[in-house]
């Protein structure tokens, strides 16, 4: 059984689509883990920082904005 060049091109296109979906699912999994960790840090600050919670949120969220900006700049 032989495969025509058109069929081979279609199969390679399908492989490229699958590769893109796998990369996207890895990105989503990483992003979900980061968000869960971020929420845990905020909740920990709620219990431990007391009346300094507003400052805690400013530092944690400000740091998040800086890290996201650096990550986007690198991409």
N, CA, C and O atoms as a GROMACS GRO file, in nm:
protein
  300
    1UNK      N    1   0.084  -0.117   0.000
    1UNK     CA    2   0.000   0.000   0.000
    1UNK      C    3   0.089   0.124   0.000
    1UNK      O    4   0.179   0.137   0.083
    2UNK      N    5   0.063   0.211  -0.091
    2UNK     CA    6   0.140   0.334  -0.099
    2UNK      C    7   0.052   0.453  -0.062
    2UNK      O    8  -0.070   0.448  -0.073
    3UNK      N    9   0.118   0.557  -0.020
    3UNK     CA   10   0.048   0.680   0.018
    3UNK      C   11   0.085   0.788  -0.082
    3UNK      O   12   0.203   0.806  -0.115
    4UNK      N   13  -0.014   0.856  -0.129
    4UNK     CA   14   0.013   0.964  -0.224
    4UNK      C   15   0.072   1.084  -0.151
    4UNK      O   16   0.057   1.096  -0.029
    5UNK      N   17   0.137   1.172  -0.223
    5UNK     CA   18   0.194   1.291  -0.158
    5UNK      C   19   0.087   1.378  -0.090
    5UNK      O   20   0.113   1.438   0.014
    6UNK      N   21  -0.031   1.383  -0.148
    6UNK     CA   22  -0.139   1.462  -0.085
    6UNK      C   23  -0.184   1.400   0.047
    6UNK      O   24  -0.208   1.471   0.144
    7UNK      N   25  -0.195   1.267   0.050
    7UNK     CA   26  -0.233   1.198   0.173
    7UNK      C   27  -0.125   1.214   0.280
    7UNK      O   28  -0.156   1.233   0.398
    8UNK      N   29   0.000   1.206   0.238
    8UNK     CA   30   0.110   1.223   0.333
    8UNK      C   31   0.108   1.364   0.391
    8UNK      O   32   0.130   1.383   0.511
    9UNK      N   33   0.083   1.463   0.306
    9UNK     CA   34   0.075   1.602   0.355
    9UNK      C   35  -0.039   1.620   0.452
    9UNK      O   36  -0.026   1.691   0.551
   10UNK      N   37  -0.153   1.556   0.425
   10UNK     CA   38  -0.268   1.566   0.515
   10UNK      C   39  -0.237   1.500   0.649
   10UNK      O   40  -0.275   1.552   0.754
   11UNK      N   41  -0.168   1.386   0.646
   11UNK     CA   42  -0.132   1.317   0.770
   11UNK      C   43  -0.034   1.402   0.853
   11UNK      O   44  -0.047   1.409   0.975
   12UNK      N   45   0.061   1.464   0.787
   12UNK     CA   46   0.155   1.550   0.859
   12UNK      C   47   0.085   1.672   0.919
   12UNK      O   48   0.121   1.717   1.028
   13UNK      N   49  -0.013   1.723   0.849
   13UNK     CA   50  -0.091   1.835   0.904
   13UNK      C   51  -0.167   1.791   1.028
   13UNK      O   52  -0.176   1.866   1.126
   14UNK      N   53  -0.221   1.668   1.025
   14UNK     CA   54  -0.291   1.615   1.143
   14UNK      C   55  -0.195   1.599   1.260
   14UNK      O   56  -0.230   1.629   1.374
   15UNK      N   57  -0.074   1.552   1.233
   15UNK     CA   58   0.026   1.537   1.338
   15UNK      C   59   0.061   1.673   1.399
   15UNK      O   60   0.075   1.685   1.520
   16UNK      N   61   0.073   1.775   1.315
   16UNK     CA   62   0.102   1.909   1.365
   16UNK      C   63  -0.010   1.961   1.454
   16UNK      O   64   0.017   2.026   1.555
   17UNK      N   65  -0.134   1.932   1.419
   17UNK     CA   66  -0.248   1.974   1.502
   17UNK      C   67  -0.243   1.905   1.637
   17UNK      O   68  -0.266   1.968   1.740
   18UNK      N   69  -0.213   1.778   1.639
   18UNK     CA   70  -0.206   1.702   1.765
   18UNK      C   71  -0.093   1.755   1.852
   18UNK      O   72  -0.109   1.769   1.973
   19UNK      N   73   0.021   1.784   1.792
   19UNK     CA   74   0.134   1.839   1.868
   19UNK      C   75   0.096   1.973   1.930
   19UNK      O   76   0.129   1.999   2.045
   20UNK      N   77   0.027   2.057   1.855
   20UNK     CA   78  -0.015   2.188   1.907
   20UNK      C   79  -0.112   2.171   2.024
   20UNK      O   80  -0.104   2.246   2.121
   21UNK      N   81  -0.203   2.074   2.016
   21UNK     CA   82  -0.298   2.051   2.125
   21UNK      C   83  -0.228   2.000   2.251
   21UNK      O   84  -0.264   2.038   2.362
   22UNK      N   85  -0.129   1.915   2.234
   22UNK     CA   86  -0.054   1.864   2.349
   22UNK      C   87   0.023   1.978   2.418
   22UNK      O   88   0.023   1.988   2.540
   23UNK      N   89   0.087   2.063   2.338
   23UNK     CA   90   0.159   2.177   2.395
   23UNK      C   91   0.063   2.270   2.468
   23UNK      O   92   0.096   2.321   2.575
   24UNK      N   93  -0.056   2.291   2.411
   24UNK     CA   94  -0.154   2.378   2.474
   24UNK      C   95  -0.204   2.318   2.604
   24UNK      O   96  -0.222   2.390   2.702
   25UNK      N   97  -0.226   2.188   2.609
   25UNK     CA   98  -0.273   2.126   2.732
   25UNK      C   99  -0.166   2.132   2.841
   25UNK      O  100  -0.199   2.147   2.959
   26UNK      N  101  -0.041   2.121   2.804
   26UNK     CA  102   0.067   2.137   2.903
   26UNK      C  103   0.070   2.278   2.958
   26UNK      O  104   0.090   2.298   3.078
   27UNK      N  105   0.050   2.376   2.871
   27UNK     CA  106   0.048   2.516   2.914
   27UNK      C  107  -0.068   2.539   3.010
   27UNK      O  108  -0.050   2.605   3.113
   28UNK      N  109  -0.186   2.486   2.977
   28UNK     CA  110  -0.302   2.503   3.064
   28UNK      C  111  -0.280   2.436   3.200
   28UNK      O  112  -0.319   2.490   3.303
   29UNK      N  113  -0.218   2.319   3.199
   29UNK     CA  114  -0.193   2.248   3.324
   29UNK      C  115  -0.096   2.328   3.411
   29UNK      O  116  -0.116   2.338   3.532
   30UNK      N  117   0.007   2.384   3.351
   30UNK     CA  118   0.103   2.466   3.424
   30UNK      C  119   0.036   2.592   3.479
   30UNK      O  120   0.059   2.629   3.594
   31UNK      N  121  -0.045   2.656   3.397
   31UNK     CA  122  -0.113   2.777   3.440
   31UNK      C  123  -0.208   2.747   3.556
   31UNK      O  124  -0.217   2.826   3.650
   32UNK      N  125  -0.279   2.636   3.550
   32UNK     CA  126  -0.370   2.599   3.658
   32UNK      C  127  -0.292   2.574   3.788
   32UNK      O  128  -0.337   2.616   3.895
   33UNK      N  129  -0.178   2.508   3.779
   33UNK     CA  130  -0.097   2.484   3.899
   33UNK      C  131  -0.047   2.614   3.959
   33UNK      O  132  -0.046   2.631   4.081
   34UNK      N  133  -0.005   2.706   3.874
   34UNK     CA  134   0.044   2.835   3.923
   34UNK      C  135  -0.068   2.913   3.991
   34UNK      O  136  -0.046   2.973   4.096
   35UNK      N  137  -0.188   2.911   3.933
   35UNK     CA  138  -0.301   2.983   3.994
   35UNK      C  139  -0.342   2.923   4.127
   35UNK      O  140  -0.376   2.997   4.220
   36UNK      N  141  -0.338   2.792   4.139
   36UNK     CA  142  -0.371   2.728   4.266
   36UNK      C  143  -0.267   2.765   4.371
   36UNK      O  144  -0.302   2.794   4.486
   37UNK      N  145  -0.140   2.764   4.336
   37UNK     CA  146  -0.034   2.804   4.428
   37UNK      C  147  -0.051   2.950   4.468
   37UNK      O  148  -0.033   2.985   4.585
   38UNK      N  149  -0.085   3.034   4.372
   38UNK     CA  150  -0.104   3.177   4.398
   38UNK      C  151  -0.217   3.197   4.499
   38UNK      O  152  -0.203   3.277   4.592
   39UNK      N  153  -0.328   3.125   4.482
   39UNK     CA  154  -0.439   3.136   4.576
   39UNK      C  155  -0.398   3.088   4.715
   39UNK      O  156  -0.439   3.146   4.816
   40UNK      N  157  -0.318   2.984   4.721
   40UNK     CA  158  -0.271   2.935   4.851
   40UNK      C  159  -0.186   3.040   4.921
   40UNK      O  160  -0.195   3.056   5.043
   41UNK      N  161  -0.105   3.112   4.845
   41UNK     CA  162  -0.022   3.218   4.904
   41UNK      C  163  -0.110   3.331   4.957
   41UNK      O  164  -0.083   3.385   5.065
   42UNK      N  165  -0.214   3.367   4.882
   42UNK     CA  166  -0.304   3.473   4.927
   42UNK      C  167  -0.379   3.430   5.053
   42UNK      O  168  -0.392   3.509   5.147
   43UNK      N  169  -0.429   3.308   5.056
   43UNK     CA  170  -0.501   3.259   5.174
   43UNK      C  171  -0.408   3.251   5.295
   43UNK      O  172  -0.448   3.285   5.406
   44UNK      N  173  -0.286   3.206   5.274
   44UNK     CA  174  -0.190   3.202   5.384
   44UNK      C  175  -0.165   3.342   5.438
   44UNK      O  176  -0.156   3.362   5.560
   45UNK      N  177  -0.154   3.438   5.350
   45UNK     CA  178  -0.136   3.576   5.392
   45UNK      C  179  -0.255   3.629   5.468
   45UNK      O  180  -0.239   3.709   5.560
   46UNK      N  181  -0.374   3.585   5.431
   46UNK     CA  182  -0.495   3.628   5.503
   46UNK      C  183  -0.489   3.585   5.649
   46UNK      O  184  -0.527   3.662   5.738
   47UNK      N  185  -0.443   3.464   5.674
   47UNK     CA  186  -0.438   3.415   5.811
   47UNK      C  187  -0.317   3.465   5.888
   47UNK      O  188  -0.325   3.485   6.009
   48UNK      N  189  -0.204   3.487   5.822
   48UNK     CA  190  -0.082   3.522   5.892
   48UNK      C  191  -0.052   3.671   5.899
   48UNK      O  192   0.018   3.715   5.989
   49UNK      N  193  -0.103   3.749   5.805
   49UNK     CA  194  -0.063   3.889   5.803
   49UNK      C  195  -0.149   3.979   5.890
   49UNK      O  196  -0.107   4.090   5.923
   50UNK      N  197  -0.266   3.935   5.927
   50UNK     CA  198  -0.351   4.014   6.015
   50UNK      C  199  -0.391   4.146   5.952
   50UNK      O  200  -0.448   4.149   5.843
   51UNK      N  201  -0.362   4.255   6.022
   51UNK     CA  202  -0.403   4.386   5.972
   51UNK      C  203  -0.317   4.435   5.855
   51UNK      O  204  -0.349   4.537   5.794
   52UNK      N  205  -0.211   4.364   5.825
   52UNK     CA  206  -0.124   4.400   5.712
   52UNK      C  207  -0.165   4.328   5.583
   52UNK      O  208  -0.088   4.323   5.487
   53UNK      N  209  -0.287   4.274   5.582
   53UNK     CA  210  -0.332   4.195   5.466
   53UNK      C  211  -0.337   4.279   5.338
   53UNK      O  212  -0.305   4.228   5.231
   54UNK      N  213  -0.377   4.406   5.348
   54UNK     CA  214  -0.381   4.491   5.229
   54UNK      C  215  -0.242   4.506   5.167
   54UNK      O  216  -0.226   4.499   5.045
   55UNK      N  217  -0.142   4.526   5.251
   55UNK     CA  218  -0.005   4.535   5.202
   55UNK      C  219   0.039   4.401   5.142
   55UNK      O  220   0.106   4.397   5.039
   56UNK      N  221   0.000   4.292   5.208
   56UNK     CA  222   0.033   4.158   5.159
   56UNK      C  223  -0.024   4.138   5.018
   56UNK      O  224   0.046   4.090   4.929
   57UNK      N  225  -0.150   4.176   4.998
   57UNK     CA  226  -0.211   4.161   4.866
   57UNK      C  227  -0.140   4.248   4.763
   57UNK      O  228  -0.118   4.206   4.650
   58UNK      N  229  -0.104   4.369   4.802
   58UNK     CA  230  -0.035   4.457   4.710
   58UNK      C  231   0.099   4.398   4.667
   58UNK      O  232   0.135   4.402   4.549
   59UNK      N  233   0.171   4.342   4.762
   59UNK     CA  234   0.302   4.282   4.729
   59UNK      C  235   0.287   4.157   4.644
   59UNK      O  236   0.359   4.139   4.545
   60UNK      N  237   0.194   4.070   4.683
   60UNK     CA  238   0.177   3.944   4.609
   60UNK      C  239   0.126   3.971   4.468
   60UNK      O  240   0.180   3.916   4.371
   61UNK      N  241   0.024   4.054   4.456
   61UNK     CA  242  -0.032   4.080   4.322
   61UNK      C  243   0.061   4.168   4.238
   61UNK      O  244   0.071   4.148   4.117
   62UNK      N  245   0.128   4.262   4.300
   62UNK     CA  246   0.226   4.343   4.227
   62UNK      C  247   0.340   4.258   4.176
   62UNK      O  248   0.387   4.275   4.063
   63UNK      N  249   0.386   4.166   4.260
   63UNK     CA  250   0.490   4.073   4.216
   63UNK      C  251   0.442   3.986   4.101
   63UNK      O  252   0.519   3.954   4.011
   64UNK      N  253   0.316   3.948   4.105
   64UNK     CA  254   0.258   3.869   3.997
   64UNK      C  255   0.256   3.945   3.866
   64UNK      O  256   0.286   3.890   3.760
   65UNK      N  257   0.219   4.072   3.873
   65UNK     CA  258   0.219   4.154   3.752
   65UNK      C  259   0.359   4.167   3.694
   65UNK      O  260   0.378   4.160   3.573
   66UNK      N  261   0.456   4.185   3.781
   66UNK     CA  262   0.595   4.197   3.733
   66UNK      C  263   0.641   4.066   3.669
   66UNK      O  264   0.701   4.067   3.562
   67UNK      N  265   0.612   3.954   3.734
   67UNK     CA  266   0.654   3.826   3.678
   67UNK      C  267   0.585   3.795   3.545
   67UNK      O  268   0.648   3.744   3.453
   68UNK      N  269   0.456   3.827   3.536
   68UNK     CA  270   0.385   3.806   3.410
   68UNK      C  271   0.442   3.897   3.300
   68UNK      O  272   0.457   3.854   3.186
   69UNK      N  273   0.473   4.020   3.336
   69UNK     CA  274   0.532   4.110   3.238
   69UNK      C  275   0.665   4.060   3.187
   69UNK      O  276   0.694   4.068   3.067
   70UNK      N  277   0.747   4.009   3.277
   70UNK     CA  278   0.877   3.955   3.236
   70UNK      C  279   0.860   3.831   3.149
   70UNK      O  280   0.933   3.812   3.052
   71UNK      N  281   0.764   3.746   3.185
   71UNK     CA  282   0.739   3.625   3.105
   71UNK      C  283   0.690   3.661   2.966
   71UNK      O  284   0.730   3.599   2.868
   72UNK      N  285   0.602   3.762   2.957
   72UNK     CA  286   0.550   3.802   2.827
   72UNK      C  287   0.658   3.868   2.743
   72UNK      O  288   0.661   3.854   2.621
   73UNK      N  289   0.746   3.940   2.808
   73UNK     CA  290   0.856   4.005   2.736
   73UNK      C  291   0.950   3.902   2.677
   73UNK      O  292   1.003   3.920   2.567
   74UNK      N  293   0.971   3.792   2.750
   74UNK     CA  294   1.060   3.686   2.705
   74UNK      C  295   1.001   3.605   2.590
   74UNK      O  296   1.074   3.553   2.506
   75UNK      N  297   0.869   3.594   2.588
   75UNK     CA  298   0.802   3.509   2.487
   75UNK      C  299   0.800   3.570   2.350
   75UNK      O  300   0.747   3.510   2.256
   0.00000   0.00000   0.00000
